[in-house]
């Protein structure tokens, strides 16, 4: 993770941009980022 500028919110995995608030002109929906990361990183861990 690294801090952004100008209120940007971007998520990258291995240098590949996965989500960009600036490009989509909206915030991520609940669970959207996890859904985008699952194909690349596998399912989220269950911490129960």
mmCIF entry with sequence, helices, sheets and N, C-alpha, C, O atoms, coordinates in Angstrom:
data_MODEL
# 
_entry.id   MODEL 
# 
_entity.id                         1 
_entity.type                       polymer 
_entity.pdbx_number_of_molecules   1 
# 
_entity_poly.entity_id                      1 
_entity_poly.type                           'polypeptide(L)' 
_entity_poly.nstd_linkage                   no 
_entity_poly.nstd_monomer                   no 
_entity_poly.pdbx_seq_one_letter_code       
;(UNK)(UNK)(UNK)(UNK)(UNK)(UNK)(UNK)(UNK)(UNK)(UNK)(UNK)(UNK)(UNK)(UNK)(UNK)(UNK)
(UNK)(UNK)(UNK)(UNK)(UNK)(UNK)(UNK)(UNK)(UNK)(UNK)(UNK)(UNK)(UNK)(UNK)(UNK)(UNK)
(UNK)(UNK)(UNK)(UNK)(UNK)(UNK)(UNK)(UNK)(UNK)(UNK)(UNK)(UNK)(UNK)(UNK)(UNK)(UNK)
;
_entity_poly.pdbx_seq_one_letter_code_can   XXXXXXXXXXXXXXXXXXXXXXXXXXXXXXXXXXXXXXXXXXXXXXXX 
_entity_poly.pdbx_strand_id                 A 
# 
loop_
_entity_poly_seq.entity_id 
_entity_poly_seq.num 
_entity_poly_seq.mon_id 
_entity_poly_seq.hetero 
1 1  UNK n 
1 2  UNK n 
1 3  UNK n 
1 4  UNK n 
1 5  UNK n 
1 6  UNK n 
1 7  UNK n 
1 8  UNK n 
1 9  UNK n 
1 10 UNK n 
1 11 UNK n 
1 12 UNK n 
1 13 UNK n 
1 14 UNK n 
1 15 UNK n 
1 16 UNK n 
1 17 UNK n 
1 18 UNK n 
1 19 UNK n 
1 20 UNK n 
1 21 UNK n 
1 22 UNK n 
1 23 UNK n 
1 24 UNK n 
1 25 UNK n 
1 26 UNK n 
1 27 UNK n 
1 28 UNK n 
1 29 UNK n 
1 30 UNK n 
1 31 UNK n 
1 32 UNK n 
1 33 UNK n 
1 34 UNK n 
1 35 UNK n 
1 36 UNK n 
1 37 UNK n 
1 38 UNK n 
1 39 UNK n 
1 40 UNK n 
1 41 UNK n 
1 42 UNK n 
1 43 UNK n 
1 44 UNK n 
1 45 UNK n 
1 46 UNK n 
1 47 UNK n 
1 48 UNK n 
# 
_struct_asym.id          A 
_struct_asym.entity_id   1 
# 
loop_
_struct_conf.conf_type_id 
_struct_conf.id 
_struct_conf.pdbx_PDB_helix_id 
_struct_conf.beg_label_comp_id 
_struct_conf.beg_label_asym_id 
_struct_conf.beg_label_seq_id 
_struct_conf.pdbx_beg_PDB_ins_code 
_struct_conf.end_label_comp_id 
_struct_conf.end_label_asym_id 
_struct_conf.end_label_seq_id 
_struct_conf.pdbx_end_PDB_ins_code 
_struct_conf.beg_auth_comp_id 
_struct_conf.beg_auth_asym_id 
_struct_conf.beg_auth_seq_id 
_struct_conf.end_auth_comp_id 
_struct_conf.end_auth_asym_id 
_struct_conf.end_auth_seq_id 
_struct_conf.pdbx_PDB_helix_class 
_struct_conf.details 
_struct_conf.pdbx_PDB_helix_length 
HELX_P HELX_P1 AA1 UNK A 21 ? UNK A 24 ? UNK A 21 UNK A 24 1 ? 4  
HELX_P HELX_P2 AA2 UNK A 32 ? UNK A 41 ? UNK A 32 UNK A 41 1 ? 10 
# 
_struct_conf_type.id          HELX_P 
_struct_conf_type.criteria    ? 
_struct_conf_type.reference   ? 
# 
_struct_sheet.id               AA1 
_struct_sheet.type             ? 
_struct_sheet.number_strands   2 
_struct_sheet.details          ? 
# 
_struct_sheet_order.sheet_id     AA1 
_struct_sheet_order.range_id_1   1 
_struct_sheet_order.range_id_2   2 
_struct_sheet_order.offset       ? 
_struct_sheet_order.sense        anti-parallel 
# 
loop_
_struct_sheet_range.sheet_id 
_struct_sheet_range.id 
_struct_sheet_range.beg_label_comp_id 
_struct_sheet_range.beg_label_asym_id 
_struct_sheet_range.beg_label_seq_id 
_struct_sheet_range.pdbx_beg_PDB_ins_code 
_struct_sheet_range.end_label_comp_id 
_struct_sheet_range.end_label_asym_id 
_struct_sheet_range.end_label_seq_id 
_struct_sheet_range.pdbx_end_PDB_ins_code 
_struct_sheet_range.beg_auth_comp_id 
_struct_sheet_range.beg_auth_asym_id 
_struct_sheet_range.beg_auth_seq_id 
_struct_sheet_range.end_auth_comp_id 
_struct_sheet_range.end_auth_asym_id 
_struct_sheet_range.end_auth_seq_id 
AA1 1 UNK A 10 ? UNK A 13 ? UNK A 10 UNK A 13 
AA1 2 UNK A 16 ? UNK A 20 ? UNK A 16 UNK A 20 
# 
loop_
_atom_site.group_PDB 
_atom_site.id 
_atom_site.type_symbol 
_atom_site.label_atom_id 
_atom_site.label_alt_id 
_atom_site.label_comp_id 
_atom_site.label_asym_id 
_atom_site.label_entity_id 
_atom_site.label_seq_id 
_atom_site.pdbx_PDB_ins_code 
_atom_site.Cartn_x 
_atom_site.Cartn_y 
_atom_site.Cartn_z 
_atom_site.occupancy 
_atom_site.B_iso_or_equiv 
_atom_site.pdbx_formal_charge 
_atom_site.auth_seq_id 
_atom_site.auth_comp_id 
_atom_site.auth_asym_id 
_atom_site.auth_atom_id 
_atom_site.pdbx_PDB_model_num 
ATOM 1   N N  . UNK A 1 1  ? 0.838   -1.179  0.000   1.00 0.00 ? 1  UNK A N  1 
ATOM 2   C CA . UNK A 1 1  ? 0.000   0.000   0.000   1.00 0.00 ? 1  UNK A CA 1 
ATOM 3   C C  . UNK A 1 1  ? 0.875   1.231   0.000   1.00 0.00 ? 1  UNK A C  1 
ATOM 4   O O  . UNK A 1 1  ? 1.953   1.255   0.594   1.00 0.00 ? 1  UNK A O  1 
ATOM 5   N N  . UNK A 1 2  ? 0.390   2.246   -0.675  1.00 0.00 ? 2  UNK A N  1 
ATOM 6   C CA . UNK A 1 2  ? 1.057   3.537   -0.607  1.00 0.00 ? 2  UNK A CA 1 
ATOM 7   C C  . UNK A 1 2  ? 0.003   4.625   -0.683  1.00 0.00 ? 2  UNK A C  1 
ATOM 8   O O  . UNK A 1 2  ? -1.004  4.472   -1.374  1.00 0.00 ? 2  UNK A O  1 
ATOM 9   N N  . UNK A 1 3  ? 0.229   5.722   0.021   1.00 0.00 ? 3  UNK A N  1 
ATOM 10  C CA . UNK A 1 3  ? -0.755  6.802   0.048   1.00 0.00 ? 3  UNK A CA 1 
ATOM 11  C C  . UNK A 1 3  ? -0.951  7.413   -1.336  1.00 0.00 ? 3  UNK A C  1 
ATOM 12  O O  . UNK A 1 3  ? -0.018  7.511   -2.133  1.00 0.00 ? 3  UNK A O  1 
ATOM 13  N N  . UNK A 1 4  ? -2.178  7.816   -1.595  1.00 0.00 ? 4  UNK A N  1 
ATOM 14  C CA . UNK A 1 4  ? -2.489  8.461   -2.864  1.00 0.00 ? 4  UNK A CA 1 
ATOM 15  C C  . UNK A 1 4  ? -2.535  9.966   -2.714  1.00 0.00 ? 4  UNK A C  1 
ATOM 16  O O  . UNK A 1 4  ? -2.217  10.515  -1.659  1.00 0.00 ? 4  UNK A O  1 
ATOM 17  N N  . UNK A 1 5  ? -2.931  10.616  -3.777  1.00 0.00 ? 5  UNK A N  1 
ATOM 18  C CA . UNK A 1 5  ? -3.045  12.072  -3.787  1.00 0.00 ? 5  UNK A CA 1 
ATOM 19  C C  . UNK A 1 5  ? -4.422  12.449  -4.300  1.00 0.00 ? 5  UNK A C  1 
ATOM 20  O O  . UNK A 1 5  ? -5.048  11.681  -5.031  1.00 0.00 ? 5  UNK A O  1 
ATOM 21  N N  . UNK A 1 6  ? -4.885  13.599  -3.929  1.00 0.00 ? 6  UNK A N  1 
ATOM 22  C CA . UNK A 1 6  ? -6.116  14.179  -4.466  1.00 0.00 ? 6  UNK A CA 1 
ATOM 23  C C  . UNK A 1 6  ? -7.349  13.306  -4.253  1.00 0.00 ? 6  UNK A C  1 
ATOM 24  O O  . UNK A 1 6  ? -8.259  13.314  -5.083  1.00 0.00 ? 6  UNK A O  1 
ATOM 25  N N  . UNK A 1 7  ? -7.394  12.557  -3.158  1.00 0.00 ? 7  UNK A N  1 
ATOM 26  C CA . UNK A 1 7  ? -8.562  11.736  -2.877  1.00 0.00 ? 7  UNK A CA 1 
ATOM 27  C C  . UNK A 1 7  ? -8.684  10.520  -3.776  1.00 0.00 ? 7  UNK A C  1 
ATOM 28  O O  . UNK A 1 7  ? -9.764  9.937   -3.875  1.00 0.00 ? 7  UNK A O  1 
ATOM 29  N N  . UNK A 1 8  ? -7.621  10.129  -4.423  1.00 0.00 ? 8  UNK A N  1 
ATOM 30  C CA . UNK A 1 8  ? -7.648  8.958   -5.297  1.00 0.00 ? 8  UNK A CA 1 
ATOM 31  C C  . UNK A 1 8  ? -7.687  7.685   -4.457  1.00 0.00 ? 8  UNK A C  1 
ATOM 32  O O  . UNK A 1 8  ? -7.110  7.622   -3.371  1.00 0.00 ? 8  UNK A O  1 
ATOM 33  N N  . UNK A 1 9  ? -8.366  6.692   -4.970  1.00 0.00 ? 9  UNK A N  1 
ATOM 34  C CA . UNK A 1 9  ? -8.373  5.369   -4.356  1.00 0.00 ? 9  UNK A CA 1 
ATOM 35  C C  . UNK A 1 9  ? -8.150  4.378   -5.479  1.00 0.00 ? 9  UNK A C  1 
ATOM 36  O O  . UNK A 1 9  ? -9.014  4.187   -6.335  1.00 0.00 ? 9  UNK A O  1 
ATOM 37  N N  . UNK A 1 10 ? -6.986  3.749   -5.468  1.00 0.00 ? 10 UNK A N  1 
ATOM 38  C CA . UNK A 1 10 ? -6.637  2.789   -6.504  1.00 0.00 ? 10 UNK A CA 1 
ATOM 39  C C  . UNK A 1 10 ? -6.093  1.526   -5.853  1.00 0.00 ? 10 UNK A C  1 
ATOM 40  O O  . UNK A 1 10 ? -5.362  1.581   -4.865  1.00 0.00 ? 10 UNK A O  1 
ATOM 41  N N  . UNK A 1 11 ? -6.463  0.395   -6.423  1.00 0.00 ? 11 UNK A N  1 
ATOM 42  C CA . UNK A 1 11 ? -6.000  -0.894  -5.924  1.00 0.00 ? 11 UNK A CA 1 
ATOM 43  C C  . UNK A 1 11 ? -5.269  -1.588  -7.061  1.00 0.00 ? 11 UNK A C  1 
ATOM 44  O O  . UNK A 1 11 ? -5.801  -1.745  -8.159  1.00 0.00 ? 11 UNK A O  1 
ATOM 45  N N  . UNK A 1 12 ? -4.030  -2.003  -6.774  1.00 0.00 ? 12 UNK A N  1 
ATOM 46  C CA . UNK A 1 12 ? -3.218  -2.717  -7.759  1.00 0.00 ? 12 UNK A CA 1 
ATOM 47  C C  . UNK A 1 12 ? -2.716  -4.016  -7.159  1.00 0.00 ? 12 UNK A C  1 
ATOM 48  O O  . UNK A 1 12 ? -2.476  -4.102  -5.955  1.00 0.00 ? 12 UNK A O  1 
ATOM 49  N N  . UNK A 1 13 ? -2.558  -5.029  -8.004  1.00 0.00 ? 13 UNK A N  1 
ATOM 50  C CA . UNK A 1 13 ? -1.971  -6.300  -7.595  1.00 0.00 ? 13 UNK A CA 1 
ATOM 51  C C  . UNK A 1 13 ? -0.850  -6.603  -8.572  1.00 0.00 ? 13 UNK A C  1 
ATOM 52  O O  . UNK A 1 13 ? -1.071  -6.668  -9.781  1.00 0.00 ? 13 UNK A O  1 
ATOM 53  N N  . UNK A 1 14 ? 0.338   -6.786  -8.053  1.00 0.00 ? 14 UNK A N  1 
ATOM 54  C CA . UNK A 1 14 ? 1.517   -7.057  -8.884  1.00 0.00 ? 14 UNK A CA 1 
ATOM 55  C C  . UNK A 1 14 ? 1.660   -6.046  -10.017 1.00 0.00 ? 14 UNK A C  1 
ATOM 56  O O  . UNK A 1 14 ? 1.996   -6.406  -11.145 1.00 0.00 ? 14 UNK A O  1 
ATOM 57  N N  . UNK A 1 15 ? 1.403   -4.783  -9.706  1.00 0.00 ? 15 UNK A N  1 
ATOM 58  C CA . UNK A 1 15 ? 1.562   -3.718  -10.690 1.00 0.00 ? 15 UNK A CA 1 
ATOM 59  C C  . UNK A 1 15 ? 0.384   -3.552  -11.643 1.00 0.00 ? 15 UNK A C  1 
ATOM 60  O O  . UNK A 1 15 ? 0.390   -2.636  -12.465 1.00 0.00 ? 15 UNK A O  1 
ATOM 61  N N  . UNK A 1 16 ? -0.620  -4.412  -11.556 1.00 0.00 ? 16 UNK A N  1 
ATOM 62  C CA . UNK A 1 16 ? -1.804  -4.315  -12.425 1.00 0.00 ? 16 UNK A CA 1 
ATOM 63  C C  . UNK A 1 16 ? -2.921  -3.591  -11.687 1.00 0.00 ? 16 UNK A C  1 
ATOM 64  O O  . UNK A 1 16 ? -3.314  -4.000  -10.595 1.00 0.00 ? 16 UNK A O  1 
ATOM 65  N N  . UNK A 1 17 ? -3.433  -2.522  -12.278 1.00 0.00 ? 17 UNK A N  1 
ATOM 66  C CA . UNK A 1 17 ? -4.522  -1.756  -11.686 1.00 0.00 ? 17 UNK A CA 1 
ATOM 67  C C  . UNK A 1 17 ? -5.798  -2.583  -11.718 1.00 0.00 ? 17 UNK A C  1 
ATOM 68  O O  . UNK A 1 17 ? -6.230  -3.038  -12.777 1.00 0.00 ? 17 UNK A O  1 
ATOM 69  N N  . UNK A 1 18 ? -6.400  -2.773  -10.541 1.00 0.00 ? 18 UNK A N  1 
ATOM 70  C CA . UNK A 1 18 ? -7.604  -3.592  -10.417 1.00 0.00 ? 18 UNK A CA 1 
ATOM 71  C C  . UNK A 1 18 ? -8.841  -2.717  -10.239 1.00 0.00 ? 18 UNK A C  1 
ATOM 72  O O  . UNK A 1 18 ? -9.912  -3.038  -10.753 1.00 0.00 ? 18 UNK A O  1 
ATOM 73  N N  . UNK A 1 19 ? -8.691  -1.605  -9.508  1.00 0.00 ? 19 UNK A N  1 
ATOM 74  C CA . UNK A 1 19 ? -9.808  -0.686  -9.289  1.00 0.00 ? 19 UNK A CA 1 
ATOM 75  C C  . UNK A 1 19 ? -9.265  0.734   -9.222  1.00 0.00 ? 19 UNK A C  1 
ATOM 76  O O  . UNK A 1 19 ? -8.224  0.981   -8.612  1.00 0.00 ? 19 UNK A O  1 
ATOM 77  N N  . UNK A 1 20 ? -9.974  1.664   -9.853  1.00 0.00 ? 20 UNK A N  1 
ATOM 78  C CA . UNK A 1 20 ? -9.602  3.067   -9.808  1.00 0.00 ? 20 UNK A CA 1 
ATOM 79  C C  . UNK A 1 20 ? -10.854 3.914   -9.618  1.00 0.00 ? 20 UNK A C  1 
ATOM 80  O O  . UNK A 1 20 ? -11.725 3.959   -10.487 1.00 0.00 ? 20 UNK A O  1 
ATOM 81  N N  . UNK A 1 21 ? -10.931 4.581   -8.476  1.00 0.00 ? 21 UNK A N  1 
ATOM 82  C CA . UNK A 1 21 ? -12.049 5.488   -8.218  1.00 0.00 ? 21 UNK A CA 1 
ATOM 83  C C  . UNK A 1 21 ? -12.058 6.617   -9.241  1.00 0.00 ? 21 UNK A C  1 
ATOM 84  O O  . UNK A 1 21 ? -13.128 7.044   -9.677  1.00 0.00 ? 21 UNK A O  1 
ATOM 85  N N  . UNK A 1 22 ? -10.894 7.102   -9.626  1.00 0.00 ? 22 UNK A N  1 
ATOM 86  C CA . UNK A 1 22 ? -10.802 8.207   -10.589 1.00 0.00 ? 22 UNK A CA 1 
ATOM 87  C C  . UNK A 1 22 ? -11.321 7.783   -11.957 1.00 0.00 ? 22 UNK A C  1 
ATOM 88  O O  . UNK A 1 22 ? -12.042 8.539   -12.609 1.00 0.00 ? 22 UNK A O  1 
ATOM 89  N N  . UNK A 1 23 ? -10.966 6.593   -12.391 1.00 0.00 ? 23 UNK A N  1 
ATOM 90  C CA . UNK A 1 23 ? -11.391 6.130   -13.713 1.00 0.00 ? 23 UNK A CA 1 
ATOM 91  C C  . UNK A 1 23 ? -12.895 5.864   -13.762 1.00 0.00 ? 23 UNK A C  1 
ATOM 92  O O  . UNK A 1 23 ? -13.553 6.161   -14.759 1.00 0.00 ? 23 UNK A O  1 
ATOM 93  N N  . UNK A 1 24 ? -13.433 5.301   -12.677 1.00 0.00 ? 24 UNK A N  1 
ATOM 94  C CA . UNK A 1 24 ? -14.862 4.954   -12.648 1.00 0.00 ? 24 UNK A CA 1 
ATOM 95  C C  . UNK A 1 24 ? -15.736 6.100   -12.148 1.00 0.00 ? 24 UNK A C  1 
ATOM 96  O O  . UNK A 1 24 ? -16.957 6.081   -12.302 1.00 0.00 ? 24 UNK A O  1 
ATOM 97  N N  . UNK A 1 25 ? -15.087 7.102   -11.544 1.00 0.00 ? 25 UNK A N  1 
ATOM 98  C CA . UNK A 1 25 ? -15.801 8.267   -10.990 1.00 0.00 ? 25 UNK A CA 1 
ATOM 99  C C  . UNK A 1 25 ? -16.852 7.874   -9.951  1.00 0.00 ? 25 UNK A C  1 
ATOM 100 O O  . UNK A 1 25 ? -17.948 8.432   -9.898  1.00 0.00 ? 25 UNK A O  1 
ATOM 101 N N  . UNK A 1 26 ? -16.475 6.891   -9.127  1.00 0.00 ? 26 UNK A N  1 
ATOM 102 C CA . UNK A 1 26 ? -17.353 6.452   -8.041  1.00 0.00 ? 26 UNK A CA 1 
ATOM 103 C C  . UNK A 1 26 ? -16.526 5.683   -7.017  1.00 0.00 ? 26 UNK A C  1 
ATOM 104 O O  . UNK A 1 26 ? -15.416 5.233   -7.301  1.00 0.00 ? 26 UNK A O  1 
ATOM 105 N N  . UNK A 1 27 ? -17.091 5.545   -5.821  1.00 0.00 ? 27 UNK A N  1 
ATOM 106 C CA . UNK A 1 27 ? -16.464 4.737   -4.780  1.00 0.00 ? 27 UNK A CA 1 
ATOM 107 C C  . UNK A 1 27 ? -16.731 3.263   -5.057  1.00 0.00 ? 27 UNK A C  1 
ATOM 108 O O  . UNK A 1 27 ? -17.662 2.917   -5.784  1.00 0.00 ? 27 UNK A O  1 
ATOM 109 N N  . UNK A 1 28 ? -15.921 2.416   -4.481  1.00 0.00 ? 28 UNK A N  1 
ATOM 110 C CA . UNK A 1 28 ? -16.151 0.970   -4.588  1.00 0.00 ? 28 UNK A CA 1 
ATOM 111 C C  . UNK A 1 28 ? -17.389 0.602   -3.782  1.00 0.00 ? 28 UNK A C  1 
ATOM 112 O O  . UNK A 1 28 ? -17.641 1.161   -2.715  1.00 0.00 ? 28 UNK A O  1 
ATOM 113 N N  . UNK A 1 29 ? -18.149 -0.336  -4.302  1.00 0.00 ? 29 UNK A N  1 
ATOM 114 C CA . UNK A 1 29 ? -19.319 -0.838  -3.584  1.00 0.00 ? 29 UNK A CA 1 
ATOM 115 C C  . UNK A 1 29 ? -18.844 -1.844  -2.537  1.00 0.00 ? 29 UNK A C  1 
ATOM 116 O O  . UNK A 1 29 ? -17.769 -2.426  -2.685  1.00 0.00 ? 29 UNK A O  1 
ATOM 117 N N  . UNK A 1 30 ? -19.639 -2.057  -1.474  1.00 0.00 ? 30 UNK A N  1 
ATOM 118 C CA . UNK A 1 30 ? -19.244 -3.050  -0.463  1.00 0.00 ? 30 UNK A CA 1 
ATOM 119 C C  . UNK A 1 30 ? -18.980 -4.414  -1.111  1.00 0.00 ? 30 UNK A C  1 
ATOM 120 O O  . UNK A 1 30 ? -19.826 -4.940  -1.834  1.00 0.00 ? 30 UNK A O  1 
ATOM 121 N N  . UNK A 1 31 ? -17.826 -4.965  -0.849  1.00 0.00 ? 31 UNK A N  1 
ATOM 122 C CA . UNK A 1 31 ? -17.444 -6.271  -1.367  1.00 0.00 ? 31 UNK A CA 1 
ATOM 123 C C  . UNK A 1 31 ? -16.866 -6.260  -2.775  1.00 0.00 ? 31 UNK A C  1 
ATOM 124 O O  . UNK A 1 31 ? -16.384 -7.288  -3.250  1.00 0.00 ? 31 UNK A O  1 
ATOM 125 N N  . UNK A 1 32 ? -16.905 -5.122  -3.445  1.00 0.00 ? 32 UNK A N  1 
ATOM 126 C CA . UNK A 1 32 ? -16.435 -5.055  -4.827  1.00 0.00 ? 32 UNK A CA 1 
ATOM 127 C C  . UNK A 1 32 ? -14.936 -5.332  -4.947  1.00 0.00 ? 32 UNK A C  1 
ATOM 128 O O  . UNK A 1 32 ? -14.509 -6.075  -5.831  1.00 0.00 ? 32 UNK A O  1 
ATOM 129 N N  . UNK A 1 33 ? -14.149 -4.743  -4.068  1.00 0.00 ? 33 UNK A N  1 
ATOM 130 C CA . UNK A 1 33 ? -12.697 -4.936  -4.133  1.00 0.00 ? 33 UNK A CA 1 
ATOM 131 C C  . UNK A 1 33 ? -12.348 -6.400  -3.868  1.00 0.00 ? 33 UNK A C  1 
ATOM 132 O O  . UNK A 1 33 ? -11.516 -6.976  -4.569  1.00 0.00 ? 33 UNK A O  1 
ATOM 133 N N  . UNK A 1 34 ? -12.978 -7.002  -2.859  1.00 0.00 ? 34 UNK A N  1 
ATOM 134 C CA . UNK A 1 34 ? -12.732 -8.424  -2.562  1.00 0.00 ? 34 UNK A CA 1 
ATOM 135 C C  . UNK A 1 34 ? -13.083 -9.285  -3.772  1.00 0.00 ? 34 UNK A C  1 
ATOM 136 O O  . UNK A 1 34 ? -12.372 -10.240 -4.085  1.00 0.00 ? 34 UNK A O  1 
ATOM 137 N N  . UNK A 1 35 ? -14.171 -8.951  -4.446  1.00 0.00 ? 35 UNK A N  1 
ATOM 138 C CA . UNK A 1 35 ? -14.562 -9.696  -5.636  1.00 0.00 ? 35 UNK A CA 1 
ATOM 139 C C  . UNK A 1 35 ? -13.564 -9.564  -6.767  1.00 0.00 ? 35 UNK A C  1 
ATOM 140 O O  . UNK A 1 35 ? -13.344 -10.515 -7.518  1.00 0.00 ? 35 UNK A O  1 
ATOM 141 N N  . UNK A 1 36 ? -12.965 -8.405  -6.895  1.00 0.00 ? 36 UNK A N  1 
ATOM 142 C CA . UNK A 1 36 ? -11.970 -8.192  -7.938  1.00 0.00 ? 36 UNK A CA 1 
ATOM 143 C C  . UNK A 1 36 ? -10.646 -8.875  -7.610  1.00 0.00 ? 36 UNK A C  1 
ATOM 144 O O  . UNK A 1 36 ? -9.912  -9.279  -8.512  1.00 0.00 ? 36 UNK A O  1 
ATOM 145 N N  . UNK A 1 37 ? -10.340 -9.005  -6.317  1.00 0.00 ? 37 UNK A N  1 
ATOM 146 C CA . UNK A 1 37 ? -9.079  -9.615  -5.899  1.00 0.00 ? 37 UNK A CA 1 
ATOM 147 C C  . UNK A 1 37 ? -9.136  -11.138 -5.857  1.00 0.00 ? 37 UNK A C  1 
ATOM 148 O O  . UNK A 1 37 ? -8.109  -11.795 -6.028  1.00 0.00 ? 37 UNK A O  1 
ATOM 149 N N  . UNK A 1 38 ? -10.313 -11.707 -5.633  1.00 0.00 ? 38 UNK A N  1 
ATOM 150 C CA . UNK A 1 38 ? -10.438 -13.164 -5.494  1.00 0.00 ? 38 UNK A CA 1 
ATOM 151 C C  . UNK A 1 38 ? -9.837  -13.956 -6.650  1.00 0.00 ? 38 UNK A C  1 
ATOM 152 O O  . UNK A 1 38 ? -9.129  -14.931 -6.394  1.00 0.00 ? 38 UNK A O  1 
ATOM 153 N N  . UNK A 1 39 ? -10.082 -13.588 -7.913  1.00 0.00 ? 39 UNK A N  1 
ATOM 154 C CA . UNK A 1 39 ? -9.475  -14.372 -9.001  1.00 0.00 ? 39 UNK A CA 1 
ATOM 155 C C  . UNK A 1 39 ? -7.940  -14.343 -8.977  1.00 0.00 ? 39 UNK A C  1 
ATOM 156 O O  . UNK A 1 39 ? -7.293  -15.275 -9.455  1.00 0.00 ? 39 UNK A O  1 
ATOM 157 N N  . UNK A 1 40 ? -7.375  -13.294 -8.433  1.00 0.00 ? 40 UNK A N  1 
ATOM 158 C CA . UNK A 1 40 ? -5.916  -13.156 -8.416  1.00 0.00 ? 40 UNK A CA 1 
ATOM 159 C C  . UNK A 1 40 ? -5.279  -13.740 -7.156  1.00 0.00 ? 40 UNK A C  1 
ATOM 160 O O  . UNK A 1 40 ? -4.178  -14.289 -7.205  1.00 0.00 ? 40 UNK A O  1 
ATOM 161 N N  . UNK A 1 41 ? -5.986  -13.617 -6.015  1.00 0.00 ? 41 UNK A N  1 
ATOM 162 C CA . UNK A 1 41 ? -5.397  -14.010 -4.734  1.00 0.00 ? 41 UNK A CA 1 
ATOM 163 C C  . UNK A 1 41 ? -6.076  -15.194 -4.075  1.00 0.00 ? 41 UNK A C  1 
ATOM 164 O O  . UNK A 1 41 ? -5.598  -15.678 -3.049  1.00 0.00 ? 41 UNK A O  1 
ATOM 165 N N  . UNK A 1 42 ? -7.170  -15.672 -4.631  1.00 0.00 ? 42 UNK A N  1 
ATOM 166 C CA . UNK A 1 42 ? -7.923  -16.737 -4.002  1.00 0.00 ? 42 UNK A CA 1 
ATOM 167 C C  . UNK A 1 42 ? -8.995  -16.139 -3.087  1.00 0.00 ? 42 UNK A C  1 
ATOM 168 O O  . UNK A 1 42 ? -9.056  -14.923 -2.908  1.00 0.00 ? 42 UNK A O  1 
ATOM 169 N N  . UNK A 1 43 ? -9.837  -16.995 -2.512  1.00 0.00 ? 43 UNK A N  1 
ATOM 170 C CA . UNK A 1 43 ? -10.926 -16.491 -1.671  1.00 0.00 ? 43 UNK A CA 1 
ATOM 171 C C  . UNK A 1 43 ? -10.410 -15.844 -0.392  1.00 0.00 ? 43 UNK A C  1 
ATOM 172 O O  . UNK A 1 43 ? -9.342  -16.206 0.101   1.00 0.00 ? 43 UNK A O  1 
ATOM 173 N N  . UNK A 1 44 ? -11.168 -14.883 0.148   1.00 0.00 ? 44 UNK A N  1 
ATOM 174 C CA . UNK A 1 44 ? -10.766 -14.254 1.416   1.00 0.00 ? 44 UNK A CA 1 
ATOM 175 C C  . UNK A 1 44 ? -10.699 -15.290 2.530   1.00 0.00 ? 44 UNK A C  1 
ATOM 176 O O  . UNK A 1 44 ? -11.441 -16.272 2.520   1.00 0.00 ? 44 UNK A O  1 
ATOM 177 N N  . UNK A 1 45 ? -9.829  -15.071 3.465   1.00 0.00 ? 45 UNK A N  1 
ATOM 178 C CA . UNK A 1 45 ? -9.711  -15.981 4.608   1.00 0.00 ? 45 UNK A CA 1 
ATOM 179 C C  . UNK A 1 45 ? -10.911 -15.822 5.538   1.00 0.00 ? 45 UNK A C  1 
ATOM 180 O O  . UNK A 1 45 ? -11.430 -14.721 5.717   1.00 0.00 ? 45 UNK A O  1 
ATOM 181 N N  . UNK A 1 46 ? -11.331 -16.907 6.110   1.00 0.00 ? 46 UNK A N  1 
ATOM 182 C CA . UNK A 1 46 ? -12.423 -16.890 7.086   1.00 0.00 ? 46 UNK A CA 1 
ATOM 183 C C  . UNK A 1 46 ? -11.791 -16.843 8.472   1.00 0.00 ? 46 UNK A C  1 
ATOM 184 O O  . UNK A 1 46 ? -11.184 -17.822 8.906   1.00 0.00 ? 46 UNK A O  1 
ATOM 185 N N  . UNK A 1 47 ? -11.925 -15.727 9.166   1.00 0.00 ? 47 UNK A N  1 
ATOM 186 C CA . UNK A 1 47 ? -11.250 -15.523 10.450  1.00 0.00 ? 47 UNK A CA 1 
ATOM 187 C C  . UNK A 1 47 ? -12.131 -15.868 11.645  1.00 0.00 ? 47 UNK A C  1 
ATOM 188 O O  . UNK A 1 47 ? -11.846 -15.414 12.754  1.00 0.00 ? 47 UNK A O  1 
ATOM 189 N N  . UNK A 1 48 ? -13.177 -16.644 11.464  1.00 0.00 ? 48 UNK A N  1 
ATOM 190 C CA . UNK A 1 48 ? -14.040 -16.980 12.599  1.00 0.00 ? 48 UNK A CA 1 
ATOM 191 C C  . UNK A 1 48 ? -13.358 -17.878 13.565  1.00 0.00 ? 48 UNK A C  1 
ATOM 192 O O  . UNK A 1 48 ? -13.947 -18.256 14.578  1.00 0.00 ? 48 UNK A O  1 
# 
